[in-house]
Amino acid sequence: MTTACDDKGDKSSDASGNETQKPLSTPEPTTHTFGSEIQTRQALTQVALARQPADLIIQNATVLNVFTQEWLANQDIVIASGRIAWTGATNTWPGSAAQTYDASGLYAVPGFGESHKHIESSYLTPEYEAALVIPHGNTWTVEGSHEISNVVGNYNAEFWLAAERAGSPLKIFPAIGSATPPTVYESGGGYYGYPEMDAFMQYDPRVVALGEVMDWSAIINADNGGHSRLWQMIEATYDNRGVVEGHGSGLYSAEEISAFAAAGLASDHEVRLADEGLEKLRRGVFLELKHAGMDTVIPKLLQLNLKDWSNISVTTDDRDVFATLQLGSMDYNIRTAIELGVAPEIAYQLGSYNTARHFRIDHLVGSLAPGRYADVVLLSNPETVAIERVYANGQLAALGKDYKLPIANIDYPAWAKNTMRVGKTLSAEDFIIHAPEGKTEVQAAILEPFWFEPDFITRTLPVNEAGLVVAAPADNLIKVAVVDRYHGTGAISKMLWQNVGPMTENSALASSQSHDLHNIWVMGNNDSAMAMAANAVAEMGGGWVLVKNGAIAAQVKLDIAGLMTARPVAEVAAEMEHLLQQADTMQWINNTGLPERMRFAFLTAAPWKWQLVAPYQGNPGGLVNVTTGETHPIVW
């Protein structure tokens, strides 16, 4: 009788003629070149054993251990190669270091990390974003990249990783934009399905997720034109063991929340209501709480005496450079959680470890533990998030509010800079709304910012002597237009909106920050002023332009993808402040001031219904119900 093993190896006979088994041959040794990550960990191992010297020891700190939620006094953090090699009681590591810093009296917490942020909304490219947020403790960001994805398409991940590759200490983990394009009724600079998502996930380990899946109608309706594309992206993400992020705005019922989780959408950053947050948490959805939802959800969880906060984070989403300088970054979010009653050791976990674990990058960031990046925030008072020093990758990156490292030098290529393809110089005639011939009054479809109702507003409006329907600020009506910036056609859709816009004569406001497709939007009470504002945005490569009394009063240049600029924090913040100051000298409908949030008013995600988009085949007016595809004339 033989066994499977009897047939393996070469057989021969000994001197007595007995059959013997030769040992299996040993493969020839091969030379293997280890990558940088393994080389770093090999070096850290030797430093931890005190066989090699460290670069820096932060001594005598009270360290937050996020794994046990305890503060450990008199601790040392040993740093080498930009990582933490050893942690433990002060003066018990037997090795030596090139430098030491005595952190007596200070508290050490992990570098803060964003679970959902659009760096594009800060108006700064990543190397300047580092200078903005690192003094606030933010050393890494999961970037929800569907803003620039709609502009630069397949260059998305390459763009986000360029700064770190050039030496920037801010680590960016791209979550590839699912809303590329946002709906089937829009088209811009990118289109992502299975092949594109698969390529992104394999491009670099820093790419960790599919960014917020927003088009809920496309997810649940097989006859929606975006249905297959979105499910392809989800499948490609799963095939590469990535995380699928969600956007659950307006989903409140048990059926909707269950469907959301069943679809594999692992998180929601749009939670606003207390019970909504609890029910999503109970169904396994990772909560990414923005400031707007923290004051309702956190008290509810505290009231329930929640014992496990590990499926919750705090995050920023959208905040521009000027607002960040005023409010803060992740320090603001963590401070708010503490003020609402969250224990500090848990609040810092909400801003670091929980997010790292959710995105499966906790071997790199989120804790003060061996092997992780040496991102250390030193606080004088953990209750108030009073930051004294920030180390990023083992380097002193911020002292107080001052950023201490050089800005990485990046020469952005043409695909990032030359993105305004309007196709012509616009004129006042391009913004005219003609009434049907012979009409002295018309029915007009009206919207206003953040109109979520099932139907648009209908108003009866007069027609002037030239047969036109015009803006009427005295009656709360302004003209709004969307200019296609991608196809070189000069296509424009326009209609009237209410409760927003300038009343000062011959005035307009335009921007290429128009979530999520980022065409140019412009509002105004004069067609020539609207053309002036839109042309100026296009000519400078993107940004904001304010026209007052027929002349340009302020502008913010965003020449990288029409979304960001590679310029110092103070310079860009000053331009934004000047824009706000000039706007304050003007009159606005309902005294609302500069409608900066208009950059979010063109979203086509839930819970929006009727929306104005750039003209497309079969819909020259651009008014469409983004949940059903129904179209309608602007005036009739």
C-alpha positions in Angstrom: 0.0 0.0 0.0 1.3 3.5 -0.9 0.4 6.9 0.4 0.4 10.2 -1.3 3.8 10.8 0.2 5.3 7.7 -1.3 5.3 9.2 -4.7 7.2 12.3 -3.8 11.0 12.8 -4.3 13.5 10.8 -6.3 13.9 7.1 -5.5 17.2 5.0 -5.6 18.6 1.8 -4.2 21.1 1.2 -1.4 24.0 -1.3 -1.5 21.6 -4.1 -0.5 19.2 -3.3 -3.3 16.6 -1.7 -1.0 14.7 1.2 -2.4 15.3 4.5 -0.6 13.8 8.0 -0.7 16.0 11.0 -1.6 15.1 14.2 0.2 13.2 16.8 -1.6 15.4 19.4 -3.4 15.8 22.7 -1.7 15.1 25.7 -3.9 18.0 27.9 -4.8 18.0 31.0 -2.6 16.9 34.2 -4.3 17.7 37.8 -3.7 14.7 39.8 -2.5 14.8 43.6 -2.3 12.5 44.9 0.4 10.3 47.9 -0.1 10.6 51.0 2.0 7.9 50.0 4.5 9.6 46.8 5.5 13.0 48.4 5.5 11.7 51.0 7.9 10.2 48.3 10.2 13.4 46.3 10.1 15.3 49.4 11.3 12.6 50.2 14.0 13.0 46.6 15.4 16.7 47.2 15.9 16.1 50.6 17.6 13.4 49.1 19.9 16.0 46.5 21.0 18.5 49.4 21.6 20.9 47.9 19.0 20.8 51.1 17.0 20.4 54.7 18.2 17.2 56.7 17.9 16.7 60.1 16.3 14.6 61.6 19.1 13.2 60.8 22.5 10.2 62.8 23.8 10.6 62.3 27.6 8.5 62.6 30.7 5.1 63.1 28.9 1.7 62.0 30.2 0.7 59.8 27.2 -2.8 58.9 26.1 -3.1 55.2 25.3 -6.0 54.9 23.0 -6.1 51.1 23.3 -6.8 51.2 27.0 -8.3 54.7 27.3 -5.8 55.6 30.0 -3.4 58.4 30.7 0.1 57.1 31.5 2.4 59.4 33.4 6.2 59.7 33.0 6.4 58.1 29.6 9.1 58.2 26.9 8.4 58.0 23.1 11.4 56.8 21.2 11.4 57.9 17.5 13.5 56.8 14.5 13.0 57.0 10.8 9.9 59.1 11.3 8.2 56.4 13.3 7.7 55.4 16.9 10.2 52.6 17.8 9.5 52.2 21.5 7.2 53.5 24.3 7.4 53.0 28.0 8.4 54.4 31.4 10.8 57.3 31.4 14.5 56.4 31.4 13.9 52.6 31.0 14.8 52.3 27.3 18.5 51.4 27.4 19.5 53.0 24.1 20.7 56.4 23.0 19.3 59.2 20.8 20.6 62.1 18.8 18.1 64.4 20.5 15.8 64.6 23.5 12.9 66.8 24.4 11.7 67.1 28.0 7.9 67.1 27.8 7.4 67.4 31.6 4.0 68.8 32.4 2.7 68.1 28.9 0.2 65.6 27.6 0.9 63.5 24.5 -1.9 62.4 22.2 -1.9 60.9 18.7 -1.9 63.2 15.7 -5.4 64.0 14.7 -6.9 62.4 11.5 -9.9 63.4 9.4 -12.4 60.7 8.6 -14.0 62.7 5.9 -12.7 66.0 4.5 -12.5 67.8 1.2 -9.2 69.5 1.2 -10.4 71.3 -1.9 -12.8 73.3 0.3 -9.9 74.9 2.2 -8.9 76.4 -1.2 -5.3 75.2 -0.6 -3.2 72.5 -2.3 -2.0 69.7 0.0 1.4 71.2 0.8 -0.2 74.4 1.9 -3.0 72.6 3.7 -0.2 71.0 5.8 0.8 74.5 7.0 -2.8 75.3 7.8 -3.9 72.3 9.7 -0.8 70.7 11.3 -0.6 73.5 13.9 -4.1 72.4 14.9 -2.9 68.9 15.4 -4.2 67.4 12.2 -1.3 65.2 10.7 -3.3 63.0 8.4 -6.5 63.1 6.4 -8.8 60.7 4.6 -9.6 62.9 1.5 -13.0 62.6 0.0 -11.7 63.3 -3.4 -14.8 63.6 -5.6 -14.3 67.3 -6.1 -11.0 67.1 -8.0 -11.9 63.8 -9.5 -14.6 65.5 -11.5 -11.9 67.8 -12.9 -8.8 65.7 -13.4 -10.3 62.3 -13.8 -7.7 59.5 -13.7 -5.0 61.7 -12.3 -6.9 61.8 -9.0 -4.7 59.6 -6.8 -1.6 61.0 -8.4 -2.6 64.5 -7.4 -3.2 63.7 -3.7 0.0 61.7 -3.2 2.3 64.2 -4.9 2.8 66.4 -1.9 3.8 63.6 0.5 6.1 62.2 -2.2 7.7 65.7 -2.4 8.3 65.8 1.4 5.1 67.2 2.9 4.5 65.8 6.4 0.7 65.7 6.0 -0.3 62.2 5.1 -3.3 61.9 2.7 -5.3 58.7 2.2 -7.5 59.2 -0.9 -11.0 57.9 -0.8 -11.8 57.9 -4.6 -14.8 60.0 -5.5 -17.8 57.9 -6.3 -19.7 60.9 -7.6 -17.6 61.0 -10.8 -19.9 62.2 -12.4 -22.4 63.0 -9.6 -25.4 61.9 -11.6 -26.1 60.6 -15.1 -27.4 64.0 -16.0 -23.9 65.6 -15.6 -20.5 65.1 -17.2 -17.2 66.7 -16.4 -13.5 65.7 -16.4 -13.8 62.2 -15.1 -15.8 59.0 -15.3 -15.2 56.1 -12.9 -16.5 52.6 -13.2 -15.0 49.2 -12.3 -11.7 49.5 -14.3 -10.9 53.0 -13.0 -11.7 52.1 -9.3 -9.7 48.9 -9.6 -6.7 50.8 -11.0 -6.9 53.4 -8.2 -7.0 50.7 -5.5 -3.9 49.0 -6.9 -2.0 52.2 -7.6 -0.8 52.8 -4.1 -1.6 51.4 -0.5 -2.5 55.0 0.5 -5.7 54.7 -1.5 -8.0 53.2 1.1 -11.6 53.7 0.1 -14.4 54.5 -2.2 -15.5 58.0 -1.2 -19.1 58.8 -0.1 -21.6 57.0 -2.3 -24.1 59.9 -2.7 -26.5 59.0 -5.5 -28.9 56.9 -3.4 -31.5 56.8 -6.2 -29.0 55.1 -8.4 -28.1 52.6 -5.8 -31.6 51.4 -5.2 -33.1 51.7 -8.6 -31.9 49.3 -11.3 -33.4 51.5 -14.1 -31.4 54.5 -13.0 -28.6 55.3 -15.5 -26.0 55.4 -12.7 -26.9 52.1 -11.1 -24.4 49.9 -12.8 -21.5 52.4 -12.6 -21.9 52.8 -8.8 -22.2 49.1 -8.1 -19.2 48.5 -10.3 -17.2 50.9 -8.1 -18.4 49.1 -4.9 -17.4 45.8 -6.4 -13.9 47.0 -7.4 -13.4 48.4 -3.9 -14.5 45.1 -2.2 -12.3 43.1 -4.7 -9.3 45.1 -3.4 -10.4 44.9 0.3 -11.1 48.6 0.5 -13.7 50.5 2.5 -16.9 51.8 0.9 -18.0 55.2 2.4 -21.6 56.4 2.4 -23.6 59.6 2.3 -26.9 59.0 4.1 -28.5 62.5 4.0 -32.3 62.3 4.4 -32.3 58.5 5.2 -34.2 58.1 8.5 -36.5 55.1 8.4 -35.5 51.6 9.5 -36.0 50.4 6.0 -33.7 53.0 4.4 -31.0 52.7 7.1 -31.0 49.0 6.7 -30.8 49.2 3.0 -28.0 51.7 3.3 -26.0 49.3 5.5 -26.9 46.3 3.4 -25.5 48.0 0.3 -22.2 48.0 2.1 -22.0 51.7 2.7 -19.9 51.6 5.9 -20.2 55.2 7.1 -22.3 58.4 7.1 -21.0 61.9 7.7 -24.4 63.5 7.1 -26.1 62.6 10.4 -27.9 65.5 11.9 -30.6 64.1 14.2 -30.1 62.3 17.5 -32.4 59.3 16.7 -31.0 59.1 13.2 -27.5 58.8 14.5 -28.4 56.1 17.1 -30.3 54.0 14.6 -27.5 54.1 12.1 -25.0 53.3 14.8 -27.1 50.3 15.9 -27.0 49.0 12.3 -23.2 49.1 12.1 -22.8 52.4 10.3 -19.6 54.3 11.3 -20.6 57.8 12.3 -18.4 60.6 11.0 -19.9 63.5 13.1 -19.5 67.0 11.7 -19.9 70.0 14.0 -23.4 70.5 12.7 -24.5 67.1 14.1 -22.4 66.7 17.2 -24.7 68.8 19.4 -27.6 66.5 18.8 -26.1 63.1 18.4 -23.5 63.2 21.2 -25.9 64.2 24.0 -28.2 61.3 22.9 -25.3 58.8 23.2 -24.2 60.2 26.5 -27.8 59.9 27.8 -27.8 56.2 26.8 -24.4 55.8 28.7 -22.8 54.4 25.5 -20.0 52.1 26.6 -18.2 51.6 23.2 -17.5 54.7 21.1 -15.2 52.9 18.7 -17.6 53.2 15.7 -17.7 57.0 15.9 -15.4 59.8 14.8 -15.5 63.6 14.5 -14.5 65.3 11.3 -14.6 68.5 9.3 -15.9 67.8 5.8 -15.8 71.3 4.3 -14.1 74.4 5.9 -12.3 77.1 4.0 -8.9 78.6 4.9 -10.3 81.7 6.5 -12.8 79.8 8.7 -10.1 77.3 9.7 -7.9 80.2 10.9 -10.8 81.5 12.9 -12.2 78.2 14.3 -9.5 75.6 14.0 -9.4 72.2 12.4 -9.7 68.9 14.1 -8.8 70.5 17.4 -12.1 72.4 17.1 -14.1 69.2 16.6 -12.4 67.4 19.5 -12.8 70.4 21.8 -16.5 70.5 20.9 -16.9 66.8 21.8 -15.3 67.5 25.2 -17.5 70.5 25.8 -20.5 68.4 25.1 -19.5 66.0 27.8 -17.4 63.3 26.1 -14.4 62.2 28.3 -11.2 63.6 26.9 -9.6 60.2 26.5 -12.6 59.1 24.3 -12.7 62.5 22.5 -9.1 62.1 21.3 -9.9 58.6 20.2 -12.8 60.0 18.1 -10.2 62.2 16.4 -7.6 59.6 15.8 -7.7 55.8 16.5 -11.3 55.1 15.6 -10.8 56.6 12.1 -7.5 54.8 11.6 -9.1 51.5 12.5 -12.2 52.1 10.3 -10.0 52.6 7.3 -7.6 49.8 8.2 -4.6 52.1 8.5 -4.2 51.8 12.3 -0.8 50.1 11.7 0.3 53.5 10.4 -1.6 56.3 12.3 -4.0 56.9 15.1 -2.0 55.9 18.2 1.2 56.5 20.0 2.5 53.0 19.6 5.6 51.3 18.0 5.5 51.1 14.2 3.2 54.0 13.8 4.2 57.4 12.4 5.7 59.6 15.0 2.7 62.1 15.0 2.7 63.5 18.5 0.5 66.4 19.7 1.8 67.8 23.0 -0.9 69.6 25.0 -0.7 71.8 28.1 -4.3 71.1 28.9 -6.1 68.1 27.3 -9.5 69.5 28.5 -9.3 72.5 26.2 -7.1 71.0 23.5 -4.4 73.5 24.2 -1.7 72.6 21.7 2.0 73.5 22.5 3.9 71.4 20.0 3.1 69.1 17.0 5.5 66.5 15.7 4.7 65.0 12.3 6.8 62.1 11.1 9.1 62.7 14.0 9.8 66.3 13.0 8.8 69.4 15.0 6.2 70.6 12.6 4.4 73.2 14.7 5.3 75.3 17.7 2.2 76.9 19.1 0.3 78.2 16.0 3.5 78.5 13.9 4.2 76.0 11.2 7.9 75.1 11.3 8.7 73.0 8.3 9.4 74.0 4.7 6.6 73.9 2.1 7.2 71.1 -0.4 8.0 72.4 -3.8 5.6 71.0 -6.5 5.4 72.0 -10.1 1.8 71.2 -10.9 1.4 69.8 -14.5 -0.9 71.2 -17.1 -3.7 68.7 -16.4 -4.0 70.3 -12.9 -3.8 73.9 -14.0 -5.4 74.3 -17.5 -8.9 73.1 -16.6 -11.2 76.0 -17.7 -12.5 75.1 -21.1 -15.6 77.3 -21.4 -14.9 77.7 -25.2 -15.7 81.4 -25.6 -15.9 84.8 -24.0 -19.3 85.2 -22.5 -21.5 88.2 -23.1 -24.7 89.7 -21.5 -26.7 88.0 -24.3 -25.7 84.6 -23.0 -27.6 85.2 -19.8 -30.9 86.4 -21.3 -34.1 84.5 -20.5 -36.5 84.9 -23.4 -40.2 84.6 -22.8 -42.3 82.5 -25.2 -43.3 84.8 -28.1 -46.3 87.0 -27.5 -46.4 86.5 -23.8 -46.8 89.4 -21.4 -46.4 87.3 -18.4 -45.1 83.8 -17.8 -45.1 80.9 -15.4 -41.5 80.5 -14.1 -39.9 77.6 -12.3 -38.1 79.0 -9.2 -35.6 77.4 -6.8 -33.8 78.7 -3.8 -30.7 77.5 -2.0 -31.1 74.1 -0.4 -34.6 73.5 -1.7 -35.4 69.8 -0.9 -39.1 69.8 -1.6 -40.5 67.3 -4.2 -41.6 70.1 -6.6 -40.0 73.4 -7.7 -41.7 76.7 -6.8 -43.9 78.3 -9.5 -44.4 82.0 -9.8 -46.2 84.3 -12.3 -43.7 86.9 -13.6 -44.0 89.8 -15.9 -42.3 90.0 -19.3 -40.6 93.3 -20.2 -40.9 95.3 -23.4 -38.0 93.4 -25.0 -39.8 90.0 -24.3 -37.4 89.0 -21.5 -37.9 87.7 -18.0 -35.4 89.5 -15.8 -34.1 89.4 -12.2 -36.1 91.5 -9.7 -34.2 91.8 -6.4 -36.9 94.0 -5.0 -39.2 91.0 -5.4 -36.6 88.6 -3.9 -35.7 87.3 -7.3 -32.2 86.9 -8.7 -30.9 85.3 -11.9 -28.7 82.2 -11.5 -26.7 80.5 -14.2 -24.5 77.4 -14.6 -21.7 77.6 -17.2 -20.2 74.4 -18.6 -16.4 74.6 -18.0 -15.5 71.2 -19.5 -16.6 70.8 -23.1 -15.7 74.0 -24.8 -19.2 74.6 -25.9 -20.0 77.8 -23.9 -23.3 76.1 -22.9 -25.2 77.9 -20.2 -28.4 77.1 -18.2 -30.1 79.9 -16.4 -33.3 80.5 -14.3 -34.5 82.7 -11.4 -34.0 81.9 -7.8 -35.5 83.5 -4.7 -34.2 84.5 -1.3 -30.6 84.9 -2.3 -28.3 87.3 -4.2 -27.2 90.9 -4.5 -29.5 93.9 -4.4 -26.7 96.5 -5.1 -27.2 97.5 -8.8 -25.1 95.9 -11.6 -23.7 93.3 -9.3 -22.9 89.6 -9.6 -21.1 86.7 -7.8 -19.4 83.8 -9.6 -17.3 80.8 -8.5 -15.9 77.6 -9.9 -16.4 75.9 -6.5 -19.7 74.3 -7.3 -20.1 71.0 -5.5 -19.9 68.4 -6.9 -19.2 68.8 -10.6 -17.6 72.2 -10.3 -18.9 74.0 -13.3 -19.0 77.8 -13.0 -22.1 79.2 -11.2 -23.0 82.8 -11.3 -25.8 84.9 -9.8 -26.6 88.5 -10.4 -29.1 91.2 -11.1 -27.6 92.4 -14.3 -26.6 90.3 -17.4 -23.4 92.2 -18.1 -22.3 91.9 -14.5 -22.9 88.2 -14.7 -20.8 87.9 -17.9 -18.0 89.9 -16.3 -17.9 87.7 -13.2 -18.0 84.4 -15.1 -15.3 85.5 -17.6 -13.0 86.6 -14.8 -13.4 83.2 -13.1 -12.5 81.4 -16.3 -9.6 83.8 -17.2 -7.8 83.2 -13.8 -8.2 79.5 -14.0 -10.9 79.3 -11.4 -11.9 80.9 -8.1 -14.4 83.5 -6.8 -15.2 86.9 -8.4 -17.5 89.6 -6.9 -18.7 92.3 -9.2 -20.2 95.4 -7.5 -21.7 98.4 -9.4 -20.4 97.0 -12.7 -16.7 96.6 -11.6 -14.8 93.7 -10.1 -14.5 94.4 -6.4 -12.8 91.2 -5.1 -11.5 87.9 -6.3 -10.0 84.7 -4.9 -7.7 82.9 -7.4 -8.1 79.1 -7.4 -5.9 78.1 -10.3 -5.3 74.5 -9.5 -8.3 72.6 -11.0 -10.4 75.7 -10.4 -10.7 74.5 -6.8 -7.4 75.2 -5.0 -4.2 77.3 -5.2 -0.6 76.6 -4.4 -0.1 79.8 -2.4 0.6 80.6 1.3 -2.1 80.3 3.9 -2.1 84.0 4.9 -2.2 85.2 1.3 -5.3 83.1 0.4 -7.0 83.8 3.7 -6.5 87.6 3.0 -8.1 87.3 -0.4 -11.1 85.5 1.2 -11.3 88.1 3.9 -11.3 90.9 1.3 -14.1 89.2 -0.6 -16.2 89.0 2.6 -15.4 92.6 3.5 -16.4 93.9 0.0 -19.6 91.9 0.2 -20.4 93.5 3.5 -20.4 96.9 1.8 -23.2 95.7 -0.5 -26.9 95.1 -0.1 -28.2 91.5 -0.3 -31.6 90.0 -0.5 -32.9 89.4 3.1 -29.7 90.9 4.4 -28.0 87.5 4.2 -24.6 88.8 3.1 -22.2 87.0 0.8 -23.9 83.6 0.0 -20.8 81.6 0.3 -22.8 78.4 0.9 -24.0 78.7 -2.7 -21.0 76.5 -3.6 -23.0 73.7 -2.0 -26.3 74.7 -3.4 -25.9 72.8 -6.7 -25.4 69.4 -5.2 -27.3 66.6 -7.0 -27.2 64.1 -4.1 -30.0 63.2 -1.8 -32.1 64.8 -0.5 -32.1 67.3 -3.5 -34.8 66.8 -6.0 -35.1 69.5 -8.7 -31.8 71.1 -9.6 -30.1 73.3 -12.2 -27.3 71.6 -14.1 -25.4 72.5 -17.2 -27.4 71.9 -20.4 -27.2 68.3 -21.8 -28.7 66.4 -24.7 -32.4 66.5 -24.4 -32.5 69.2 -21.7 -31.2 72.5 -23.0 -32.7 74.4 -20.1 -30.8 72.3 -17.5 -33.6 72.0 -14.9 -33.9 68.3 -13.9 -35.3 66.2 -11.1 -32.2 64.3 -10.2 -34.1 61.4 -8.6 -36.4 60.7 -11.5 -34.8 62.3 -14.6 -37.9 64.4 -15.3 -37.1 67.7 -17.0 -39.1 71.0 -17.2 -38.8 74.4 -19.0 -37.6 77.4 -17.0 -40.5 79.6 -18.2 -43.7 78.7 -20.1 
